[in-house]
């Protein structure tokens, strides 16, 4: 996300294909021509013209393959802006759905208008309108996947046993439906939310130990261990130098 922006649109270029990654921003992927193969968690989707895919914060994804003529556009909002414009719970199903041709062409025109020089406010307006326009079209998925997604997103510290008790089901039921619809394990999703929260808090100037506790890690030692597992470096090394290296790989 560009500095000062709460919304952004990218037009896919083969030279800038990113490795598998996840981030705090919800994201829409549109295919307007050609073909694209998307990996989302443990699932793979073949996308054709008119298909749109919703990716949630913490959901890992990667373009695995594409045809030479693919036209793929990505739209992302910051969590803050997404919370303002998406008034209903986020759908749990990850499967793409197909737009009607006239709707696809209308959205394509709106997004291409952002390719011209414009200000951040216009980016926010167009991107938010596109998100809101499509919010009700996604398959909501099984109610347990949807409710557990909403609960853990709001409270990453919520353990599987407590969550199952709140939803009055067995933990295995939640795990099964969550993995089926989102392509990743609930415990992994929870960990990613904590990591993203930890990085946000550290970026705000909070000391690392306090940031780890505020992000629902049991201790800084636990945060340190998980951080190394996911990012291959310590938190201190990440903020000192490794972050720029990781960002460079994602951008190039």
Secondary structure, DSSP 4 states (H G I P E B T S, - for coil): --TT-SEEEEE--GGGPPPSB--SSEEEEEEEES-EEEEETTEEEEE-TTEEEEE-TT--EEEEEE-TT-EEEEEEE-HHHHHHH--SPPP-----EEPPHHHHHHHHHHHHGGGSS--HHHHHHHHHHHHHHHGGGS----HHHHHHHHHHHH-TT--HHHHHHHHTS-HHHHHHHHHHHHSS-HHHHHHHHHHHHHHHHHHTT--HHHHHHHTT-S-HHHHHHHHHHHHSS-HHHIIIIIHHHHHHHHH-
